């Protein structure tokens, strides 16, 4: 009987923790897609570039009254085969109901007139 109560207690403790965790971050695979989030909800976006290329991700477009950038970019370097990969972590938050497109570009900051090497677009719909 005691074990049964302990299991229920642990379940009651763990369920809220599991459901409060953010889902996996969005990545380049999500380029061109659309997501729906609730007002106040946050989500993460992780984009990569090779460290050797010296190209950087830059936020170019977003309606900040609908979605705000609450953190980032936070940089992380990881090893992949014989090169280093730079990860750019951005955290966004739904501010008010509406729809906006988040647009980021991968470009060479030393040559701003050159076209971007890649771009990332995500349509975000914020609901009440």
C-alpha positions in Angstrom: 0.0 0.0 0.0 2.8 2.4 0.9 4.5 1.8 -2.5 1.3 2.6 -4.3 1.1 6.0 -2.5 4.7 6.7 -3.3 4.2 6.0 -7.0 1.1 8.4 -7.1 3.1 11.1 -5.2 6.0 10.8 -7.7 3.6 10.9 -10.6 2.0 14.1 -9.3 5.4 15.7 -8.9 6.7 14.7 -12.4 3.7 15.4 -14.6 3.8 19.2 -14.2 7.6 19.2 -14.7 7.3 17.2 -18.0 4.6 19.3 -19.4 6.3 22.6 -18.6 9.4 21.8 -20.6 9.8 23.6 -23.9 9.6 21.4 -27.0 12.6 20.8 -29.2 14.0 23.9 -30.8 13.2 24.8 -34.4 16.0 24.4 -36.9 16.8 25.0 -40.6 14.5 22.0 -41.3 11.6 24.3 -40.3 12.6 27.0 -42.9 9.5 28.2 -44.7 7.0 26.7 -42.2 4.4 28.2 -39.9 3.7 27.7 -36.2 0.9 28.7 -33.8 1.8 29.8 -30.3 -0.2 31.3 -27.4 0.4 34.7 -26.1 3.3 34.5 -23.5 4.6 31.2 -24.9 8.3 31.0 -25.9 10.1 28.9 -28.5 13.7 28.4 -29.5 15.4 28.5 -32.9 18.9 27.1 -33.5 20.7 27.9 -36.7 24.2 26.8 -37.7 27.1 28.0 -39.8 30.6 26.8 -40.1 33.1 28.7 -38.0 35.6 28.8 -40.9 33.2 30.6 -43.2 33.0 33.7 -41.0 29.4 34.2 -42.0 26.9 35.1 -39.3 23.1 34.9 -38.8 21.4 38.2 -38.5 17.7 38.9 -37.7 16.4 41.1 -40.5 12.6 41.2 -40.1 9.9 40.7 -37.4 6.9 42.6 -36.0 8.1 43.1 -32.4 4.6 43.9 -31.3 3.6 40.3 -32.1 6.8 38.4 -31.3 9.8 39.6 -29.3 13.3 38.3 -29.1 13.8 37.6 -25.4 17.2 35.9 -25.6 20.0 35.6 -28.2 21.7 35.0 -30.1 23.6 32.7 -27.7 26.6 31.2 -29.4 27.8 27.6 -29.0 30.7 25.9 -30.9 30.6 22.2 -31.6 33.0 19.9 -33.4 31.8 18.1 -36.5 34.3 15.8 -38.3 37.2 18.1 -39.1 35.4 21.5 -38.8 33.7 23.6 -36.1 30.1 24.5 -36.3 28.7 27.7 -34.7 25.2 27.4 -33.3 23.1 30.5 -32.9 20.3 30.1 -30.3 17.4 32.5 -30.4 14.5 32.5 -28.0 11.3 34.2 -29.1 8.1 35.0 -27.2 4.5 35.6 -28.3 3.5 39.2 -27.2 0.0 39.8 -28.6 -2.4 38.1 -31.1 -1.3 38.5 -34.7 0.9 37.1 -37.4 4.4 38.0 -38.3 7.3 36.5 -40.3 10.7 36.1 -38.6 13.4 36.5 -41.3 17.1 35.8 -40.6 19.9 35.8 -43.1 23.4 34.2 -43.1 25.8 36.7 -44.6 29.3 38.0 -44.5 29.4 41.0 -42.2 32.7 42.2 -43.9 30.9 42.4 -47.3 27.3 43.7 -46.6 26.6 44.3 -50.3 27.1 40.6 -51.2 23.8 38.6 -51.3 23.0 36.4 -48.3 24.3 32.9 -48.5 21.1 31.5 -46.8 18.0 32.8 -45.3 15.5 31.5 -42.8 11.8 32.4 -42.7 9.2 31.4 -40.2 5.6 32.6 -40.0 4.4 32.8 -36.4 0.7 33.2 -35.5 0.1 34.3 -31.9 -3.2 33.5 -30.3 -4.9 34.7 -27.1 
